[in-house]
Amino acid sequence: MLEKSRKKRLAPSTRKHYAQFNPLLTFLFAFCIFITSSHAYTAQSNSLLIHDNQEDYVLGTSTSIIQTPQHWRIEDILQADNALFVRSTENTPNIGYSENAIWVRIAITNTSQQQKWLLSVEKANLNSVTLFNKTDNQQWQANTTGNQLPFSQRTYNFKYPVFPIVIKSKTRVNSTHPEPNIFYLRVISKTAISIPITLKTEHEFSESSSQQSLISGIYIGILLIMAFYSLTTYIAIKESGHLFFFLSLISFSLYILSIQGYAHQYFWPNTTWWSQHAILFFAATTTVFSLRFCRIVMITREHAPFADSILAALEIIAILNVIFSLTLDYSLMGKFSLIFTSGLAITLIAIGIIVAKQGYRPAKLYLLSWVAFSITALLRSEERRVGKECRSRWS
């Protein structure tokens, strides 16, 4: 009798206060996929050819890659057999987790009048990225950045590694064959390694970075508006679901800011250890708060007791994940977090179906937001696949 009375008291309140969030959640999931869309691509060639009528290039398929022990120096790379370098077939080379140093050889032939360019590795959470380029006296100089170094030591004040370079124009070995400019990148990181390399003029870089900042600002702004609306609602009605929704949105916002590099740039520029662990930590705390919110909004203890037991066990694992994200090996915890969150998403959808079948409206809307997110992700993935096939045919 007591359980029935509690259900009658909680369910109408939950329907009233949480159903309003689901359209916004669906929009946020779709917008999150939108802002991760890739940049323009360039044609495949052994050497990237730059010319006067283009200011933005993606270098992925114009690079060759080799993995070596971390102690290898530039002299070792110069003496290595060229056959050891593997030509990249991807616009964004994806290496995954690796204990090795990843060396990227970049060949650029400049037929334009523009010699000053910005070479960027558009991933903010790499630990160490070093650019090697020749000086006028034919010596190789190194410029290192990454989130294992204080932000103040960066040559270019931006969220991801950016290197100002000079690409000499129309250097020729003989009268018919231009000699390419050669650069080397060395990437060492405990995080999953992908290397999206772009080449832009300062004008184009300024334009594109402003657009990125605007989109990210809008997205984070929407999250914060929803978060503080939930906080004020919690203060007014003391419904715990609003508190955990607020905490999950704040934690997710910090995760996004960390993975995009803004947190390292503005919040903790000199705390390198925390910069390297913040992504996993906030991913884990977002999971904890989201699980608690799910249990409250769908009242799983009453609608699906067995499912609630599963969520409770997952919540304990998520709390342990928060602790281990700061204490255990980053690569190990990164792999675990990827597997755990993937399995968690499937579990939450399944539990949403179970509760929705009982006719509980908040569960239906909660499930709808997950379905919308999954469909959007699949569409974006298919769009990238078709685009890649088209570009391969054109090149």
Buried (B, 14 or more C-beta within 10 A) or exposed (E): EEEEEEBEEBBEEBBEBBBEBBEBBBEBBBBBBEEEEBBEBBBBEEBBBBEEEBBBBBBBBBBBBBBBEEEBEBEEBEEBEEEEBEEBEEBBBEBEBBEBBBBBBBBBBBEBEBEEBBBBBBBBBBBBBBBBBBEEEEEBEEBBBBBBBBBEEBEBEBBBBBBEBBBBBEEEEEEEEBBBBBBBBBBBBBBBBBBBBBBBBEEBBEBBBEEBEEBBEEBBEBBEEBBEBBBEBBEEEEBEBBBBBBBBBBBBBBBBBBBBBBBBBEBBBEBBEBBBBBBBBBBBBBBBBBBBBBBBBBBBBBBBEEBBEBBBEBBEBBBEBBEBBBEEEBBEBBBBBEEBBEEBEEBBBEBBBBBBEEEBBBBBBBBBBBBBBBEBBEEBEEEEEEEBEEBEEEE
